[in-house]
Amino acid sequence: MEVCMEPRSISPRGFTSEQRGLLWMWHREGVSRRGIAERLGKLPGSVHFIIREAGGIAPRPRVRSPHQLSLADREAIERALARGASFRLIARWLGRAPSTISREVERHGGRDVYSAVRADIAAWVDARRPKPCRLATHRPLRRLVTAKLRLQWSPRQISRWLRRTAPQTPELHVSHETIYQSLYIQSRNVLRKELTQELRRRRVVRVARTATRKRQGRGQIVDAIPISQRPPEVADRAVPGHWEGDLIAGRDNSYIATLVERTTRFVILVRVPSKETTTVIPALIRQIRRLPAHLTRSLTWDRGTELAHHRVFSVATGVQVYFCDPQSPWQRGSNENTNGLLRQYFPKGVDLSTFTQRQLDAVADRLNGRPRETLDWRTPAEMIQQVLR
């Protein structure tokens, strides 16, 4: 297939095709709009308009079908017409049907005024027939997607859930990219813009995920058992009952303890008055004692001093605590990912002390009801029920 740019080299806002290509490339790399404007020698407002109008999603380059006449074909037709060649002879030279040549010439002015360049531009413009996406034409699907978005499901979770629960109903299948584009490209008039506030990252436009979060070192913990001594059964996730934990922080030194079961990704949230070990340990003990014995095998924690009294916790619950290596949050990958998901409900800068335990349980229930790719698009609630049975 031949990838084509627009015949017109200058956009309405003064950007050439090459400049627009560079704009979207730098946008995907995470360059700021002001930085893009400086590189292109344009005003930041012009760059902002182009990105905002497209919802932060780079338009796909148009592709010319190999079955259609190309500019080279039309130039050959123009030269042949100037020599007085017949339509049938031109068709034989190009390997086309005579009717294709005759319609092409008659459509663009006839033998006497046919111009290859003008004909190619006109054909390119006339070929624009925007096809409405499935969400625009299928109202029940649109309502279902909207309902799941209001439950804070991600577009990818919705897409995979639909394929799993309705495998024999292809009209209810929709790609996650279609959902994203319907949210961010408002010119489609499919999904309401305010639904973007239900996503994990509440952005007006889509941006590249280029920044990585760095964690600072923590203090020393007495008698900490390193993660390297953790049994192999914990690493392969074959046996349930092994947990990962951490604190997420809010405004005014407010915190919530998060626990994630490694096999099922089941989430438990625990309200804690502060990050002092004298308050965190009793709260975790109360929570762990509510679990069945076969779901209390081990706990892997960050290097935070909130678990300085880990021996008290282990004696009270029988759960061995293992600590990650310094500055290695990836060793608690399930918990780190869950903490990122929780920021959709507890944004940074919010006072977490204002939430009751009942409200935390409601958030955990909602998160446990969302399908997960790592669980083959099943929910943590489904997986934990299998374990309990």
Backbone hydrogen bonds in HBPLUS format (Angstrom, degrees):
<---DONOR---> <-ACCEPTOR-->    atom                        ^
c    i                          cat <-CA-CA->   ^        H-A-AA   ^      H-
h    n   atom  resd res      DA  || num        DHA   H-A  angle D-A-AA Bond
n    s   type  num  typ     dist DA aas  dist angle  dist       angle   num
A0064-ARG N   A0002-GLU O   2.89 MM  62  5.41 159.6  1.93 172.2 167.8     1
A0004-CYS N   A0062-ARG O   2.94 MM  58  5.70 161.8  1.97 155.9 161.0     2
A0017-SER N   A0009-SER O   3.18 MM   8  5.68 125.3  2.50 139.4 146.7     3
A0011-SER N   A0015-PHE O   2.71 MM   4  5.07 154.3  1.77 135.0 144.1     4
A0014-GLY N   A0011-SER O   2.95 MM   3  5.25 157.4  2.00 122.6 121.3     5
A0020-ARG N   A0016-THR O   2.95 MM   4  6.26 156.6  2.01 153.1 159.4     6
A0021-GLY N   A0017-SER O   3.02 MM   4  6.24 151.2  2.11 142.6 150.6     7
A0022-LEU N   A0018-GLU O   3.00 MM   4  6.32 155.7  2.06 148.4 154.3     8
A0023-LEU N   A0019-GLN O   2.83 MM   4  6.03 155.8  1.89 147.0 154.5     9
A0024-TRP N   A0020-ARG O   3.10 MM   4  6.34 165.2  2.13 151.1 152.4    10
A0025-MET N   A0021-GLY O   3.07 MM   4  6.24 149.8  2.17 141.7 150.6    11
A0026-TRP N   A0022-LEU O   2.93 MM   4  6.10 168.7  1.94 158.2 159.7    12
A0027-HIS N   A0023-LEU O   2.94 MM   4  6.10 146.7  2.05 142.0 152.4    13
A0028-ARG N   A0024-TRP O   3.04 MM   4  6.17 155.6  2.10 142.4 147.2    14
A0029-GLU N   A0025-MET O   3.14 MM   4  6.44 139.0  2.32 137.2 148.6    15
A0031-VAL N   A0026-TRP O   3.00 MM   5  5.44 159.3  2.04 160.6 154.7    16
A0030-GLY N   A0027-HIS O   3.10 MM   3  5.20 156.5  2.15 102.7 110.0    17
A0036-ILE N   A0032-SER O   2.87 MM   4  6.22 153.6  1.94 150.6 158.0    18
A0037-ALA N   A0033-ARG O   2.93 MM   4  6.12 158.5  1.98 144.8 150.6    19
A0038-GLU N   A0034-ARG O   2.98 MM   4  6.24 155.0  2.04 147.0 153.1    20
A0039-ARG N   A0035-GLY O   3.05 MM   4  6.29 157.2  2.10 146.2 152.1    21
A0040-LEU N   A0036-ILE O   3.00 MM   4  6.20 150.2  2.09 148.6 156.7    22
A0041-GLY N   A0037-ALA O   2.83 MM   4  5.75 118.7  2.21 139.5 154.9    23
A0042-LYS N   A0037-ALA O   2.89 MM   5  4.78 158.6  1.94 141.0 144.5    24
A0041-GLY N   A0038-GLU O   3.35 MM   3  5.04 143.4  2.50  90.0 100.2    25
A0046-SER N   A0043-LEU O   3.05 MM   3  5.46 131.8  2.29 109.2 120.8    26
A0047-VAL N   A0043-LEU O   3.39 MM   4  6.84 157.4  2.45 151.9 157.5    27
A0048-HIS N   A0044-PRO O   2.86 MM   4  6.09 163.0  1.89 153.8 159.1    28
A0049-PHE N   A0045-GLY O   2.95 MM   4  6.07 151.9  2.03 140.9 148.0    29
A0050-ILE N   A0046-SER O   3.20 MM   4  6.46 162.2  2.23 147.9 151.0    30
A0051-ILE N   A0047-VAL O   3.09 MM   4  6.33 168.3  2.10 155.7 158.8    31
A0052-ARG N   A0048-HIS O   2.82 MM   4  5.81 163.9  1.84 151.3 156.9    32
A0053-GLU N   A0049-PHE O   2.86 MM   4  5.82 159.8  1.90 147.0 152.8    33
A0054-ALA N   A0050-ILE O   3.30 MM   4  6.40 146.1  2.42 137.2 144.6    34
A0056-GLY N   A0051-ILE O   2.84 MM   5  4.97 147.1  1.95 158.4 153.4    35
A0055-GLY N   A0052-ARG O   3.04 MM   3  4.94 158.7  2.08 101.5 107.9    36
A0057-ILE N   A0054-ALA O   3.18 MM   3  5.58 165.2  2.20 112.4 116.7    37
A0206-ARG N   A0055-GLY O   3.06 MM 151  6.41 165.2  2.08 134.8 133.3    38
A0068-GLN N   A0065-SER O   3.09 MM   3  5.54 162.5  2.12 113.6 119.0    39
A0074-ARG N   A0070-SER O   3.01 MM   4  6.37 158.9  2.06 150.2 155.6    40
A0075-GLU N   A0071-LEU O   2.89 MM   4  6.16 149.4  1.99 147.9 156.4    41
A0076-ALA N   A0072-ALA O   3.02 MM   4  6.27 150.3  2.11 143.0 150.8    42
A0077-ILE N   A0073-ASP O   2.96 MM   4  6.32 149.5  2.05 146.1 154.9    43
A0078-GLU N   A0074-ARG O   2.91 MM   4  6.18 156.4  1.97 146.0 152.0    44
A0079-ARG N   A0075-GLU O   3.04 MM   4  6.28 160.2  2.08 148.1 152.3    45
A0080-ALA N   A0076-ALA O   2.97 MM   4  6.12 157.2  2.02 144.9 151.7    46
A0081-LEU N   A0077-ILE O   2.86 MM   4  6.04 155.2  1.92 151.1 157.8    47
A0082-ALA N   A0078-GLU O   3.13 MM   4  6.33 149.7  2.23 141.0 148.7    48
A0083-ARG N   A0079-ARG O   3.24 MM   4  6.59 133.1  2.47 137.0 148.5    49
A0083-ARG N   A0080-ALA O   3.11 MM   3  5.16 132.5  2.35  95.1 107.9    50
A0085-ALA N   A0080-ALA O   3.01 MM   5  5.41 164.2  2.04 154.1 149.0    51
A0084-GLY N   A0081-LEU O   2.99 MM   3  4.96 155.3  2.06 101.4 109.1    52
A0090-ILE N   A0086-SER O   2.98 MM   4  6.27 164.3  2.00 154.6 158.9    53
A0091-ALA N   A0087-PHE O   2.88 MM   4  6.06 159.0  1.92 149.4 155.5    54
A0092-ARG N   A0088-ARG O   3.06 MM   4  6.30 148.5  2.16 139.7 147.6    55
A0093-TRP N   A0089-LEU O   3.06 MM   4  6.40 155.7  2.12 149.8 155.9    56
A0094-LEU N   A0090-ILE O   3.03 MM   4  6.31 155.8  2.09 152.4 158.7    57
A0095-GLY N   A0091-ALA O   2.86 MM   4  5.74 118.3  2.25 139.7 154.4    58
A0096-ARG N   A0091-ALA O   2.88 MM   5  4.73 156.0  1.94 140.6 144.0    59
A0100-THR N   A0097-ALA O   2.97 MM   3  5.29 130.3  2.23 106.0 119.1    60
A0102-SER N   A0098-PRO O   2.98 MM   4  6.28 165.9  2.00 156.0 160.0    61
A0103-ARG N   A0099-SER O   2.96 MM   4  6.00 166.3  1.98 147.5 151.3    62
A0104-GLU N   A0100-THR O   3.07 MM   4  6.12 155.5  2.13 140.1 147.3    63
A0105-VAL N   A0101-ILE O   3.02 MM   4  6.24 162.3  2.05 153.4 156.9    64
A0106-GLU N   A0102-SER O   2.98 MM   4  6.11 171.7  1.99 153.9 156.6    65
A0107-ARG N   A0103-ARG O   2.85 MM   4  5.78 152.0  1.93 144.8 152.6    66
A0108-HIS N   A0105-VAL O   3.20 MM   3  5.40 137.0  2.40  99.6 110.8    67
A0110-GLY N   A0105-VAL O   2.85 MM   5  5.07 153.1  1.92 151.2 142.1    68
A0114-TYR N   A0110-GLY O   3.07 MM   4  5.67 121.6  2.43 153.5 164.5    69
A0119-ALA N   A0115-SER O   2.89 MM   4  5.93 158.5  1.94 151.1 158.1    70
A0120-ASP N   A0116-ALA O   2.90 MM   4  6.03 152.8  1.98 145.3 152.5    71
A0121-ILE N   A0117-VAL O   3.03 MM   4  6.28 163.4  2.06 155.0 158.7    72
A0122-ALA N   A0118-ARG O   2.97 MM   4  6.10 164.2  1.99 148.4 153.2    73
A0123-ALA N   A0119-ALA O   2.93 MM   4  6.04 157.5  1.99 145.3 151.4    74
A0124-TRP N   A0120-ASP O   2.99 MM   4  6.14 152.8  2.07 143.8 151.1    75
A0125-VAL N   A0121-ILE O   2.98 MM   4  6.22 160.1  2.02 152.4 157.2    76
A0126-ASP N   A0122-ALA O   2.91 MM   4  6.03 164.1  1.93 149.7 154.7    77
A0127-ALA N   A0123-ALA O   3.08 MM   4  6.07 131.3  2.32 135.5 146.6    78
A0128-ARG N   A0125-VAL O   3.25 MM   3  5.80 167.7  2.26 115.1 118.8    79
A0136-ALA N   A0133-CYS O   3.00 MM   3  5.43 136.0  2.20 107.2 119.1    80
A0137-THR N   A0134-ARG O   3.19 MM   3  5.28 133.2  2.42  98.4 110.4    81
A0138-HIS N   A0134-ARG O   2.93 MM   4  5.85 133.3  2.15 152.3 163.0    82
A0142-ARG N   A0138-HIS O   3.02 MM   4  6.29 158.2  2.07 152.6 159.6    83
A0143-ARG N   A0139-ARG O   2.92 MM   4  6.18 158.5  1.97 157.9 163.2    84
A0144-LEU N   A0140-PRO O   2.97 MM   4  6.18 154.8  2.04 144.7 151.7    85
A0145-VAL N   A0141-LEU O   2.90 MM   4  6.13 164.0  1.93 156.0 159.7    86
A0146-THR N   A0142-ARG O   2.96 MM   4  6.11 160.0  2.00 146.4 152.2    87
A0147-ALA N   A0143-ARG O   2.97 MM   4  6.15 156.7  2.02 145.3 151.3    88
A0148-LYS N   A0144-LEU O   3.08 MM   4  6.36 157.3  2.14 148.9 154.4    89
A0149-LEU N   A0145-VAL O   2.92 MM   4  6.15 154.5  1.99 150.2 157.7    90
A0150-ARG N   A0146-THR O   3.02 MM   4  6.28 150.3  2.11 146.6 154.2    91
A0151-LEU N   A0148-LYS O   3.02 MM   3  5.00 140.4  2.18  96.2 108.2    92
A0153-TRP N   A0148-LYS O   3.10 MM   5  5.59 163.4  2.13 152.0 149.2    93
A0152-GLN N   A0149-LEU O   2.90 MM   3  5.01 153.2  1.97 112.3 114.8    94
A0157-GLN N   A0154-SER O   3.06 MM   3  5.15 115.9  2.49  99.5 114.9    95
A0158-ILE N   A0154-SER O   2.98 MM   4  6.30 160.1  2.02 157.5 163.4    96
A0159-SER N   A0155-PRO O   2.96 MM   4  6.12 165.0  1.98 148.6 152.4    97
A0160-ARG N   A0156-ARG O   3.04 MM   4  6.18 171.1  2.05 151.8 153.8    98
A0161-TRP N   A0157-GLN O   2.90 MM   4  5.92 156.4  1.96 146.5 153.9    99
A0162-LEU N   A0158-ILE O   2.98 MM   4  6.14 160.2  2.02 152.4 156.9   100
A0163-ARG N   A0159-SER O   3.22 MM   4  6.50 156.0  2.29 144.5 150.6   101
A0164-ARG N   A0160-ARG O   3.01 MM   4  6.22 147.0  2.12 144.5 153.7   102
A0165-THR N   A0161-TRP O   2.88 MM   4  6.00 163.4  1.91 156.3 160.2   103
A0166-ALA N   A0162-LEU O   2.94 MM   4  5.66 143.2  2.08 140.6 148.5   104
A0169-THR N   A0166-ALA O   3.16 MM   3  5.34 165.5  2.18 113.8 115.8   105
A0172-LEU N   A0169-THR O   2.98 MM   3  5.78 165.8  2.00 125.1 129.8   106
A0173-HIS N   A0170-PRO O   3.00 MM   3  5.11 163.7  2.03 111.7 114.2   107
A0179-ILE N   A0175-SER O   3.34 MM   4  6.76 152.6  2.42 144.1 150.7   108
A0180-TYR N   A0176-HIS O   2.95 MM   4  6.27 162.5  1.98 150.9 155.5   109
A0181-GLN N   A0177-GLU O   2.89 MM   4  6.07 166.5  1.91 151.4 155.0   110
A0182-SER N   A0178-THR O   2.94 MM   4  6.05 151.0  2.02 142.3 150.5   111
A0183-LEU N   A0179-ILE O   3.00 MM   4  6.23 136.5  2.20 143.3 154.7   112
A0183-LEU N   A0180-TYR O   3.11 MM   3  5.13 129.5  2.37  95.3 108.8   113
A0184-TYR N   A0180-TYR O   2.95 MM   4  6.20 163.3  1.98 157.3 161.0   114
A0185-ILE N   A0181-GLN O   2.80 MM   4  5.40 154.8  1.86 141.4 148.2   115
A0188-ARG N   A0185-ILE O   3.16 MM   3  6.10 169.3  2.17 123.3 126.6   116
A0189-ASN N   A0186-GLN O   3.02 MM   3  5.49 149.0  2.12 111.8 119.9   117
A0195-LEU N   A0192-ARG O   3.13 MM   3  5.78 159.3  2.18 114.8 121.0   118
A0196-THR N   A0193-LYS O   3.05 MM   3  5.93 168.8  2.06 124.9 128.3   119
A0197-GLN N   A0194-GLU O   3.06 MM   3  5.66 156.8  2.11 113.2 119.7   120
A0198-GLU N   A0195-LEU O   2.98 MM   3  5.37 161.6  2.01 111.3 117.4   121
A0199-LEU N   A0196-THR O   3.19 MM   3  5.42 160.7  2.23 105.4 111.3   122
A0203-ARG N   A0201-ARG O   2.89 MM   2  5.76 132.2  2.12 109.9  95.1   123
A0323-PHE N   A0225-ILE O   2.89 MM  98  6.05 160.7  1.93 156.1 161.6   124
A0229-GLN N   A0226-PRO O   3.09 MM   3  5.86 165.0  2.12 119.8 124.1   125
A0227-ILE N   A0323-PHE O   2.93 MM  96  5.41 123.0  2.26 160.2 148.3   126
A0230-ARG N   A0227-ILE O   3.04 MM   3  5.22 164.4  2.06 112.8 115.6   127
A0234-VAL N   A0231-PRO O   3.09 MM   3  5.77 155.4  2.15 117.8 124.4   128
A0235-ALA N   A0232-PRO O   3.05 MM   3  5.32 117.8  2.46 103.0 117.3   129
A0236-ASP N   A0232-PRO O   3.29 MM   4  6.65 157.5  2.35 159.1 164.3   130
A0237-ARG N   A0234-VAL O   3.38 MM   3  5.42 155.5  2.45 101.3 108.3   131
A0297-ARG N   A0241-GLY O   2.82 MM  56  5.11 164.0  1.85 143.4 140.5   132
A0262-ARG N   A0242-HIS O   2.88 MM  20  5.88 175.7  1.88 171.6 172.2   133
A0243-TRP N   A0298-SER O   2.94 MM  55  6.07 172.4  1.94 139.1 141.3   134
A0300-THR N   A0243-TRP O   2.81 MM  57  6.20 154.1  1.88 142.9 150.6   135
A0244-GLU N   A0260-VAL O   2.83 MM  16  5.23 147.2  1.94 141.1 151.9   136
A0260-VAL N   A0244-GLU O   2.86 MM  16  5.23 154.5  1.92 151.6 159.5   137
A0245-GLY N   A0300-THR O   2.90 MM  55  6.23 153.6  1.97 161.8 163.1   138
A0246-ASP N   A0258-THR O   3.13 MM  12  5.52 143.6  2.27 145.5 153.8   139
A0258-THR N   A0246-ASP O   2.85 MM  12  5.52 169.9  1.86 163.6 165.0   140
A0248-ILE N   A0256-ILE O   2.95 MM   8  5.49 158.6  2.00 154.5 160.8   141
A0256-ILE N   A0248-ILE O   3.09 MM   8  5.49 144.3  2.22 147.8 157.4   142
A0250-GLY N   A0254-SER O   2.69 MM   4  4.94 146.9  1.80 153.4 150.9   143
A0251-ARG N   A0350-VAL O   2.90 MM  99  5.32 157.8  1.95 113.5 120.6   144
A0257-ALA N   A0270-VAL O   2.96 MM  13  4.96 161.2  2.00 158.9 155.2   145
A0270-VAL N   A0257-ALA O   2.86 MM  13  4.96 161.8  1.89 150.4 152.4   146
A0259-LEU N   A0268-ILE O   2.89 MM   9  5.07 155.7  1.95 157.4 161.5   147
A0268-ILE N   A0259-LEU O   2.86 MM   9  5.07 154.8  1.92 150.4 154.1   148
A0261-GLU N   A0266-PHE O   2.91 MM   5  5.19 159.5  1.95 145.9 152.2   149
A0265-ARG N   A0261-GLU O   2.73 MM   4  4.94 136.8  1.91 145.3 154.4   150
A0279-THR N   A0276-GLU O   2.97 MM   3  5.55 157.7  2.02 116.1 123.1   151
A0280-VAL N   A0276-GLU O   2.98 MM   4  6.20 161.1  2.01 157.2 163.4   152
A0281-ILE N   A0277-THR O   3.17 MM   4  5.72 164.4  2.20 134.6 139.3   153
A0284-LEU N   A0280-VAL O   2.98 MM   4  6.25 158.8  2.03 158.1 164.1   154
A0285-ILE N   A0281-ILE O   2.94 MM   4  6.14 158.1  1.99 155.8 162.3   155
A0286-ARG N   A0282-PRO O   3.07 MM   4  6.27 162.6  2.10 148.8 152.1   156
A0287-GLN N   A0283-ALA O   3.22 MM   4  6.44 154.0  2.30 141.6 148.4   157
A0288-ILE N   A0284-LEU O   2.91 MM   4  6.08 170.0  1.92 159.0 161.0   158
A0289-ARG N   A0285-ILE O   3.05 MM   4  6.12 157.3  2.10 151.1 156.6   159
A0290-ARG N   A0287-GLN O   3.14 MM   3  5.52 153.0  2.21 108.0 116.1   160
A0291-LEU N   A0288-ILE O   3.07 MM   3  5.52 162.1  2.11 115.0 120.6   161
A0295-LEU N   A0292-PRO O   2.98 MM   3  5.48 161.1  2.02 116.6 122.4   162
A0296-THR N   A0293-ALA O   3.17 MM   3  5.44 155.6  2.23 118.8 117.2   163
A0299-LEU N   A0320-GLN O   2.91 MM  21  6.23 148.5  2.01 160.5 161.3   164
A0322-TYR N   A0299-LEU O   2.81 MM  23  6.21 158.1  1.86 155.7 162.1   165
A0301-TRP N   A0322-TYR O   2.86 MM  21  6.31 158.9  1.91 164.2 169.3   166
A0324-CYS N   A0301-TRP O   3.01 MM  23  6.34 156.0  2.07 165.6 173.0   167
A0307-LEU N   A0304-GLY O   3.41 MM   3  6.42 175.4  2.41 122.5 123.3   168
A0308-ALA N   A0305-THR O   2.97 MM   3  4.89 145.0  2.10 118.3 113.3   169
A0310-HIS N   A0307-LEU O   3.11 MM   3  5.13 121.6  2.46 123.3 117.6   170
A0312-VAL N   A0309-HIS O   3.09 MM   3  5.54 129.7  2.36 108.9 120.5   171
A0313-PHE N   A0309-HIS O   3.38 MM   4  6.81 154.8  2.45 146.0 152.9   172
A0314-SER N   A0310-HIS O   2.94 MM   4  6.22 158.7  1.98 151.4 156.5   173
A0315-VAL N   A0311-ARG O   3.00 MM   4  6.16 161.2  2.03 148.0 152.5   174
A0316-ALA N   A0312-VAL O   3.09 MM   4  6.22 158.8  2.14 146.3 152.0   175
A0317-THR N   A0313-PHE O   3.04 MM   4  6.13 143.2  2.18 147.6 156.9   176
A0318-GLY N   A0314-SER O   2.67 MM   4  4.98 146.8  1.78 139.6 147.0   177
A0331-GLN N   A0328-SER O   3.12 MM   3  5.90 166.1  2.14 120.9 124.9   178
A0332-ARG N   A0329-PRO O   2.94 MM   3  5.59 164.7  1.96 119.9 125.0   179
A0336-GLU N   A0332-ARG O   2.94 MM   4  6.14 160.9  1.97 160.2 166.5   180
A0337-ASN N   A0333-GLY O   2.96 MM   4  6.08 163.3  1.99 151.3 155.3   181
A0338-THR N   A0334-SER O   3.03 MM   4  6.19 156.3  2.08 141.5 148.5   182
A0339-ASN N   A0335-ASN O   2.87 MM   4  6.08 156.8  1.93 148.6 154.7   183
A0340-GLY N   A0336-GLU O   3.12 MM   4  6.41 146.3  2.24 141.0 149.6   184
A0341-LEU N   A0337-ASN O   3.05 MM   4  6.46 150.4  2.14 144.5 152.7   185
A0341-LEU N   A0338-THR O   3.02 MM   3  4.93 112.4  2.49  92.8 109.1   186
A0342-LEU N   A0338-THR O   2.86 MM   4  6.16 149.8  1.96 151.2 160.1   187
A0343-ARG N   A0340-GLY O   3.24 MM   3  5.41 143.7  2.38  99.2 109.0   188
A0344-GLN N   A0341-LEU O   3.09 MM   3  5.79 161.3  2.12 115.7 121.6   189
A0345-TYR N   A0342-LEU O   2.89 MM   3  5.37 143.2  2.03 110.6 120.6   190
A0346-PHE N   A0342-LEU O   2.79 MM   4  6.01 151.4  1.87 150.2 159.8   191
A0350-VAL N   A0347-PRO O   3.30 MM   3  5.96 146.1  2.42 139.8 138.5   192
A0354-THR N   A0351-ASP O   3.43 MM   3  6.12 169.7  2.45 114.8 117.8   193
A0355-PHE N   A0352-LEU O   3.33 MM   3  5.84 169.7  2.34 114.0 117.1   194
A0360-LEU N   A0356-THR O   3.02 MM   4  6.37 152.9  2.09 147.1 154.9   195
A0361-ASP N   A0357-GLN O   2.86 MM   4  6.13 153.3  1.94 148.6 155.8   196
A0362-ALA N   A0358-ARG O   3.03 MM   4  6.29 148.6  2.13 141.7 149.9   197
A0363-VAL N   A0359-GLN O   3.10 MM   4  6.41 153.6  2.17 146.4 152.5   198
A0364-ALA N   A0360-LEU O   2.95 MM   4  6.21 160.1  1.99 149.9 155.7   199
A0365-ASP N   A0361-ASP O   2.87 MM   4  6.11 154.5  1.94 146.9 153.8   200
A0366-ARG N   A0362-ALA O   3.05 MM   4  6.30 153.9  2.12 142.6 149.4   201
A0367-LEU N   A0363-VAL O   2.93 MM   4  6.22 160.3  1.97 152.4 157.7   202
A0368-ASN N   A0364-ALA O   2.82 MM   4  5.98 156.0  1.88 150.1 157.1   203
A0369-GLY N   A0365-ASP O   3.06 MM   4  6.15 118.1  2.46 134.2 148.3   204
A0369-GLY N   A0366-ARG O   3.19 MM   3  5.11 144.6  2.32  94.4 104.8   205
A0370-ARG N   A0367-LEU O   3.23 MM   3  5.44 167.3  2.25 109.7 112.1   206
A0381-ALA N   A0368-ASN O   2.98 MM  13  5.22 155.0  2.05 149.5 141.5   207
A0372-ARG N   A0378-ARG O   2.91 MM   6  5.85 156.7  1.96 146.5 146.1   208
A0375-LEU N   A0372-ARG O   3.07 MM   3  5.30 147.2  2.18 104.3 114.2   209
A0377-TRP N   A0372-ARG O   2.74 MM   5  4.64 137.2  1.92 142.6 144.3   210
A0376-ASP N   A0373-GLU O   3.02 MM   3  5.14 147.0  2.13 120.1 118.0   211
A0378-ARG N   A0375-LEU O   3.19 MM   3  5.29 143.9  2.33 100.2 109.9   212
A0382-GLU N   A0379-THR O   3.10 MM   3  5.24 119.3  2.48 100.2 114.1   213
A0383-MET N   A0379-THR O   3.11 MM   4  6.46 159.6  2.15 151.7 157.4   214
A0384-ILE N   A0380-PRO O   2.88 MM   4  6.06 159.3  1.92 153.6 158.2   215
A0385-GLN N   A0381-ALA O   3.11 MM   4  6.22 150.4  2.21 141.8 149.4   216
A0386-GLN N   A0382-GLU O   3.17 MM   4  6.50 149.7  2.27 144.6 152.0   217
A0387-VAL N   A0383-MET O   3.14 MM   4  6.48 153.5  2.22 143.9 150.8   218
A0388-LEU N   A0384-ILE O   2.91 MM   4  6.16 156.7  1.97 147.9 154.1   219
A0389-ARG N   A0385-GLN O   2.93 MM   4  6.11 149.2  2.03 145.2 153.2   220
